[in-house]
Amino acid sequence: MNPQLILIAGPFRSGTDGVPARIAKNLSRLECAALAVYERGHVPVIGEWLSLPLARAAGSQRTGDEISETFLYPAAHRLLRQCDAILRIEGESSGADADVALGRALGLRIYYGLGEIPVASDGERNG
Protein backbone atom coordinates (compact mmCIF):
# COMPACT_ATOMS: atom_id res chain seq x y z
CA MET A 1 0.00 0.00 0.00
CA ASN A 2 1.20 3.50 -0.81
CA PRO A 3 1.28 6.05 2.01
CA GLN A 4 -2.07 7.66 2.73
CA LEU A 5 -2.77 11.22 3.86
CA ILE A 6 -4.77 10.56 7.05
CA LEU A 7 -6.62 13.20 9.04
CA ILE A 8 -6.61 12.57 12.79
CA ALA A 9 -10.06 13.44 14.19
CA GLY A 10 -10.83 13.59 17.88
CA PRO A 11 -11.53 15.94 20.75
CA PHE A 12 -9.78 19.29 20.65
CA ARG A 13 -11.97 21.66 22.67
CA SER A 14 -14.57 19.10 23.76
CA GLY A 15 -14.65 18.53 27.49
CA THR A 16 -12.20 21.34 28.23
CA ASP A 17 -14.50 24.18 29.33
CA GLY A 18 -12.12 26.36 27.31
CA VAL A 19 -9.24 25.77 29.74
CA PRO A 20 -6.02 26.16 27.70
CA ALA A 21 -4.17 23.36 29.55
CA ARG A 22 -7.00 20.92 28.81
CA ILE A 23 -7.09 21.98 25.17
CA ALA A 24 -3.32 21.43 25.01
CA LYS A 25 -3.77 17.96 26.50
CA ASN A 26 -6.32 17.09 23.80
CA LEU A 27 -3.98 18.40 21.09
CA SER A 28 -1.22 16.24 22.55
CA ARG A 29 -3.48 13.16 22.24
CA LEU A 30 -4.13 14.04 18.59
CA GLU A 31 -0.40 14.46 18.01
CA CYS A 32 0.44 11.13 19.66
CA ALA A 33 -2.01 9.47 17.29
CA ALA A 34 -0.40 11.37 14.39
CA LEU A 35 3.01 10.02 15.37
CA ALA A 36 1.67 6.47 15.42
CA VAL A 37 0.16 6.96 11.95
CA TYR A 38 3.48 8.33 10.71
CA GLU A 39 5.30 5.31 12.14
CA ARG A 40 3.01 3.09 10.03
CA GLY A 41 4.38 4.84 6.94
CA HIS A 42 1.58 7.36 6.32
CA VAL A 43 1.30 11.15 6.36
CA PRO A 44 -0.80 12.30 9.32
CA VAL A 45 -2.49 15.69 9.48
CA ILE A 46 -4.50 17.44 12.16
CA GLY A 47 -6.91 20.21 11.18
CA GLU A 48 -5.68 22.43 14.02
CA TRP A 49 -2.15 22.33 12.58
CA LEU A 50 -3.59 24.38 9.73
CA SER A 51 -6.38 26.35 11.38
CA LEU A 52 -4.60 27.62 14.51
CA PRO A 53 -1.71 29.41 12.73
CA LEU A 54 -4.14 30.87 10.20
CA ALA A 55 -6.38 32.16 12.99
CA ARG A 56 -3.40 33.70 14.81
CA ALA A 57 -2.24 35.40 11.61
CA ALA A 58 -5.76 36.80 11.19
CA GLY A 59 -5.68 38.28 14.71
CA SER A 60 -7.16 35.58 16.93
CA GLN A 61 -6.25 36.07 20.59
CA ARG A 62 -7.42 32.70 21.91
CA THR A 63 -8.94 29.42 20.77
CA GLY A 64 -12.69 29.83 20.54
CA ASP A 65 -12.78 33.56 19.86
CA GLU A 66 -14.76 34.86 16.90
CA ILE A 67 -11.76 34.94 14.57
CA SER A 68 -10.61 31.40 15.40
CA GLU A 69 -14.12 30.10 14.80
CA THR A 70 -13.94 31.29 11.18
CA PHE A 71 -10.95 28.99 10.62
CA LEU A 72 -11.32 25.95 12.88
CA TYR A 73 -13.80 23.79 10.97
CA PRO A 74 -13.61 25.37 7.51
CA ALA A 75 -9.83 24.85 7.30
CA ALA A 76 -10.13 21.27 8.53
CA HIS A 77 -12.83 20.52 5.99
CA ARG A 78 -10.76 21.97 3.13
CA LEU A 79 -7.87 19.82 4.31
CA LEU A 80 -10.11 16.77 4.58
CA ARG A 81 -10.98 17.04 0.89
CA GLN A 82 -7.30 16.32 0.15
CA CYS A 83 -7.09 13.28 2.43
CA ASP A 84 -7.36 9.58 1.71
CA ALA A 85 -8.67 8.55 5.12
CA ILE A 86 -9.57 9.58 8.67
CA LEU A 87 -8.47 8.10 11.97
CA ARG A 88 -11.19 8.84 14.53
CA ILE A 89 -9.65 8.62 17.97
CA GLU A 90 -11.72 8.07 21.11
CA GLY A 91 -13.57 10.84 22.87
CA GLU A 92 -16.73 12.84 22.45
CA SER A 93 -16.37 15.53 19.82
CA SER A 94 -19.01 17.03 17.58
CA GLY A 95 -16.27 18.47 15.36
CA ALA A 96 -14.62 15.07 14.89
CA ASP A 97 -18.03 13.54 14.22
CA ALA A 98 -18.60 16.20 11.54
CA ASP A 99 -15.21 15.32 10.03
CA VAL A 100 -16.22 11.66 9.87
CA ALA A 101 -19.58 12.52 8.31
CA LEU A 102 -17.89 14.63 5.64
CA GLY A 103 -15.27 11.93 5.10
CA ARG A 104 -17.99 9.34 4.54
CA ALA A 105 -19.74 11.65 2.08
CA LEU A 106 -16.43 12.03 0.23
CA GLY A 107 -15.93 8.25 0.16
CA LEU A 108 -12.89 8.24 2.45
CA ARG A 109 -11.81 5.27 4.55
CA ILE A 110 -12.66 5.75 8.20
CA TYR A 111 -10.42 4.03 10.73
CA TYR A 112 -11.37 3.69 14.38
CA GLY A 113 -8.14 2.19 15.63
CA LEU A 114 -4.50 2.24 14.67
CA GLY A 115 -4.56 -1.50 14.05
CA GLU A 116 -7.05 -0.99 11.23
CA ILE A 117 -4.55 1.12 9.27
CA PRO A 118 -2.39 -0.97 6.94
CA VAL A 119 1.35 -0.43 7.07
CA ALA A 120 2.56 1.49 4.02
CA SER A 121 5.00 -0.36 1.81
CA ASP A 122 7.11 2.58 0.66
CA GLY A 123 10.14 1.47 2.65
CA GLU A 124 10.41 4.75 4.59
CA ARG A 125 8.64 3.78 7.80
CA ASN A 126 9.90 4.63 11.26
CA GLY A 127 9.42 2.52 14.36
Buried (B, 14 or more C-beta within 10 A) or exposed (E): EEBBBBBBBBBBBBBBEEEEEBBEEBBEBBBEBBEBBBBBBBBBBBBBBBBBEBBBEEEBEEBBEEBBBBBBBEBBBEBBEEBBBBBBBEBEBEBBEBBBEBBEEEEBBBBEEEEEBEEBEEEEBEE
